[in-house]
Amino acid sequence: MHGKDEKKRYQPNWTSALVLAFGLLALAFLVAIDRPGWWHIKPATGTAAAMSYAAEKPSRG
């Protein structure tokens, strides 16, 4: 019977850890969808930025 008591004692710790992980993941998701600028790929170097700029179609106007 001692084994059942010990198992019950550790179960809430795992449950709390899972609820905490779920909450942190939900928070990270909500923060990420609020910042659309994080999802754009940006050139890493000046050369890559210049090539990206040169490859864009010129605007008419």
N, C-alpha and C positions, 0 to 999 in steps of 0.2 A: 503493500500500500504506500510505502514511502516514495516509490518511483512515480506514482500518479500525482502526488502532491508537488514533487519537484518539476514535473512536466507542466503542470498548470501554472507554476510560478514563472517559468520562462516564456510561456506563450504570449502573455501581454507585451513583453519586451519586443518580440518579433512583430507583433501586430502594430505596436507604436512605431517601430522603424519603417514598416511598410506604409503606414498612413503618412508619416513624415516625408518619405520619399515621393509618394504620390502628390502631396501638397507642394513640394519643391518643384516637381516636374510641371505641375499645373501652373505654378507661378512663373516658371521660366517660359512656358508656352505663351502665356498671356503677355508677358513683357516682350517676347520676340515678335508676336503678331502686331504689337503696337508700334514697332519700329521698322517700317518697310525699307529704310535705307540700309539695314543690315543684310538684306537679301540681294543687293546689287553687287555684281563682281566688279571690282575696281582694279586698274592696272597697278602692278607692284613697283615698277620703276619708271623713271622719266622717259626712257626709251620706249617702253611699252605704252605709256600714255601718249607719246607723240605718234606712234604707229596707229593707235586706236583713233586718235583725232584725225589723222590723215585718211583713214579708211572710211570715215563717216561721209555720207552723201552731203554735198553742199546744200544749204537751205536756199530756197528761192524766195527772196522777199526782203 
